[in-house]
Amino acid sequence: MTTEAYQKEAERLRSRMAAQARHLLNDEEEAEDIVQDALLRLWQMHDRLQMPLDGMAIVLVRNLAIDQLRRRRVTVDIGDYAIETSPADHERIERMMAIVDTLPDLPQTILRLRHMEGMEMKDIAQLTGMSEVAVRKALSRARMAVRQKYQTQSKGRL
């Protein structure tokens, strides 16, 4: 594809690409950034592209927007909200945390990183030097150990 043909095609597709990005992201600035990134990527391979670019451009925008959504961390400031918990909830949480504290260091760390820090499996694997599969197995075993100890304690209280 020639430079001129790419420029015409990019002008023709820009509004559709922007609409797709806005639809997915609900943010005008992020949508514009995604369109710019998509156009840059298309430009970098323009000499190998064939017309029409509609399908490729829309799929590229969609994938970039989805990647952007995945990178977003949803955070909510709970300072203005009241969260009601019962004394029984506090007791259960304290019992659960006491059980987590009894786990060996590695399973305890993996459990805390995943559930309390919200880290992704690949990040935990990188941090611990383990494979993702090994992290998943260790996390599963830690959860089972906590569940078994919790259930054993609960039966003893009856």
C-alpha positions in Angstrom: 0.0 0.0 0.0 1.4 3.4 -0.9 1.7 6.3 1.5 -1.0 8.2 -0.2 -3.4 5.2 -0.1 -2.7 4.7 3.6 -3.4 8.3 4.3 -6.7 8.2 2.5 -7.7 4.9 4.2 -6.7 6.3 7.6 -8.8 9.4 7.1 -11.8 7.3 6.0 -11.5 4.9 8.9 -10.6 7.3 11.7 -14.1 8.2 12.8 -15.2 4.5 12.9 -12.1 3.6 14.9 -12.7 6.4 17.3 -16.4 5.4 17.7 -15.4 1.8 18.5 -12.8 2.9 21.1 -15.2 5.4 22.7 -17.9 2.7 22.9 -15.5 0.3 24.7 -13.7 2.7 26.9 -16.3 5.4 27.7 -13.4 7.9 27.8 -12.7 10.4 24.9 -9.0 10.9 25.7 -8.3 7.2 26.1 -10.2 6.5 22.9 -8.1 9.0 21.0 -4.9 7.5 22.4 -6.1 4.1 21.2 -6.9 5.3 17.7 -3.5 7.0 17.5 -1.7 3.8 18.6 -3.7 1.7 16.1 -3.0 4.1 13.3 0.7 4.1 14.2 0.8 0.3 14.2 -1.0 0.2 10.8 1.5 2.7 9.4 4.4 0.6 10.6 3.2 -2.2 8.4 1.5 -0.1 5.6 3.8 -1.4 2.9 2.5 -5.0 3.6 -1.2 -4.1 3.9 -3.9 -4.4 1.3 -7.1 -2.5 1.0 -9.6 -2.4 2.6 -8.3 -2.0 6.1 -11.7 -1.8 7.8 -11.7 -5.2 9.5 -8.1 -5.1 10.6 -8.4 -1.5 11.9 -11.5 -2.2 13.9 -10.1 -5.5 15.4 -6.8 -3.7 16.2 -8.7 -0.9 18.0 -10.9 -3.4 19.9 -7.9 -5.4 21.0 -6.0 -2.2 22.1 -9.1 -1.0 24.0 -9.5 -4.3 25.8 -5.8 -4.3 26.8 -6.4 -0.8 28.2 -9.4 -2.0 30.1 -7.4 -4.8 31.6 -4.7 -2.4 32.7 -7.2 -0.3 34.6 -7.3 -1.0 38.3 -10.8 -0.5 39.7 -10.5 1.4 42.9 -13.2 2.7 45.1 -12.6 5.2 47.8 -14.8 3.9 50.6 -14.2 6.9 52.9 -17.7 8.2 52.2 -19.4 4.8 52.5 -20.3 3.0 55.7 -19.7 -0.7 55.6 -21.7 -2.5 58.2 -20.2 -5.7 59.6 -21.5 -7.7 62.5 -19.3 -8.9 65.4 -19.6 -12.4 64.0 -18.0 -11.1 60.7 -15.1 -9.7 62.7 -14.7 -12.9 64.6 -14.7 -15.0 61.4 -12.1 -12.6 59.8 -9.9 -12.8 62.8 -10.1 -16.6 62.9 -9.3 -16.8 59.2 -6.3 -14.4 59.5 -5.0 -16.4 62.5 -5.1 -19.5 60.4 -3.3 -17.8 57.5 -0.6 -16.7 60.0 0.0 -20.4 60.8 0.8 -21.3 57.2 4.4 -21.9 56.1 6.0 -18.7 54.7 5.7 -19.4 51.0 2.0 -20.4 50.9 1.2 -17.6 53.3 3.0 -15.1 51.1 1.3 -16.4 47.9 -2.1 -16.3 49.6 -1.6 -12.7 50.9 -0.2 -11.5 47.5 -3.2 -12.9 45.6 -6.1 -12.2 47.9 -5.0 -9.2 50.0 -2.8 -7.4 47.5 -4.8 -8.4 44.4 -1.7 -9.4 42.4 -2.0 -11.4 39.2 -0.6 -15.0 39.0 2.1 -14.0 36.5 3.3 -11.2 38.8 3.4 -13.5 41.8 5.3 -16.1 39.7 7.8 -13.5 38.7 8.2 -12.2 42.2 8.7 -15.7 43.7 10.7 -17.2 40.9 8.1 -19.9 40.4 6.1 -20.9 37.3 2.5 -19.8 37.1 1.4 -23.4 37.4 3.4 -23.9 40.6 1.9 -20.6 42.0 -1.6 -21.8 41.2 -1.0 -25.2 42.8 0.6 -23.6 45.9 -2.3 -21.1 46.2 -4.8 -24.0 45.8 -3.1 -26.0 48.6 -3.0 -22.9 50.8 -6.7 -22.3 50.4 -7.5 -26.0 51.1 -5.3 -25.9 54.3 -7.1 -22.7 55.5 -10.5 -24.2 54.7 -9.7 -27.4 56.5 -8.4 -25.7 59.6 -11.3 -23.3 59.7 -13.8 -26.2 59.4 -12.0 -28.2 62.0 -12.1 -25.2 64.4 -15.8 -24.6 63.6 -16.7 -28.2 64.4 -14.8 -27.9 67.7 -16.9 -24.9 68.7 -20.2 -26.7 68.3 
